[in-house]
Every structure is written in structure tokens, then in C-alpha cells.
Amino acid sequence: MQKWGVADQLKSRVTPVANGVPVGAVVAKGDAEIGFQQVSELLPVKGIDLLGPLPGDIQEITVFSAGLHAAATAPDAAKALVTLLTSPEAAPVIRQKGMEPG
């Protein structure tokens, strides 16, 4: 809201949610009229309408990475999973769940 220049005007109307509380659930219960959270977190919430992502200039992107522990007991399986998740075949499902493949 700072970037939009409306923080002062909205200060009295904004209520941050506690850590671990899904914003969509707060909106669905009627405790808030609008909420901001990752699209992938909002899609499965019943009782809300997803309006869309924020504009790119104020959007915060979360990038996920994978690592393999040096003593992993099934390193080949872990590598296969990462290969699958980063494959072109996984892209449609990733998009369907509200994320963008890298």
C-alpha cells in the first residue's frame, strides 16, 4: 500500500492477519472485504472470488528452489522429482495451481 500511495488513507481499515492464518479464509468468513495473498493460496478457498494478481510493479514473486542433502538415502528419486517438477509437462499443472513455472 506504500507503493500505491494509499497507506495513510487505509491505515484505520487494514487488519493484518496472524502468521499461519490464510487470508482467503478471513475473507470467506466475512471478517475482511478484500485480502492479498499468493494466488496459489487463494485458489482453493471456497466462498471468495479471485480478482487476479497484483500489477507487476507492486507484485512480490516467491521463487522456490530445491536442494539435495549430501547424505540423502534416495538421491536418484529426489533428482527425478525435481526433474519432473521442472519439466515442460509439469507447467500446465503448476499454472493451474496458481504458480508460474521457472
N, C-alpha and C positions, 0 to 999 in steps of 0.2 A: 504494500500500500504506500510505502515511502516512495517507491519508484513512480507510482501513479500520481503522487502529489495529493493524496486524499487521506493520509493517515490521521491528521489532526481532526478533520471533519468526521471521521468514522470512529475515533478513539472510544467514545462512550457506547458505541453499538457493537464493538468487537469483543468476543469472548473466546480466548484461546482454550482449546480442549486439553485435557490431561494427557500425558505421554501414554501411548498404547490405546487410547480411545479413538476408534475410527471416526473421522469427520463425517462420513456419509451416514453413519448410524445416528449421529447427533441431529443431522438434518432430517433424516427419516422419522425420528421421534417427534419432530416439530420444535425442538429446542433451539434451532437456528434456521434462518431462511435460506442461507447460502453458505457453502463451505468450499474450501480449497484443499485438494489432496491429489496424489498421483492418480491418473486415470485408471490404472490397474487396480487401485484400491477402491475406487468408486463404482466400477462396472458391476461387481456382484451384489451391490446393496439394493435391496428391494425398497420401493417407496420413494425413490428420488429420480430426478431427471438429470442426466448428464448434459450440460450445456456445451462442453467442449474444452479443449486445452486453452491455457492462457496464451496470449501473444508471445511470440518468440523472444522479444526483447526483455520480457519480465519472467520468462519461463526458467525454472531451475530443473536441470536434467540430472537424473541419477544414473550413473554408469555402473554396471555390475561387472565384476571380474571373477575369474576362477583361479584357484591355486591348488597345488597338489602337495600334500605333506611328503617329505622325503622318506618317511617310514610307512607310507600307505600300504595296506595289505592287499589292495586290489587296484594298483595303479592303471592297469590296462582298461578296467571297467570305468574308472574315473575319466581317463582320457577319451574313451568312447562317448561318454555322456557329454563332455564338453564339445567334442566334435559334432555330435548330434545337435546340441543347443545352438551352435554357431553355423549350422548348415543352412543352405537356401531353403531346404524342405521345412525347416522349423519356422521360418519367417512368417508364414500366414498365421500360425497359431499364436506366435508371440504378438503380432499385431492385433489379433482377435482379443487377446487378454489385456490390451491397452498399453502395450510397450512397443518400442521400436528396436528391431534387431540391429546389431552393430556390424 
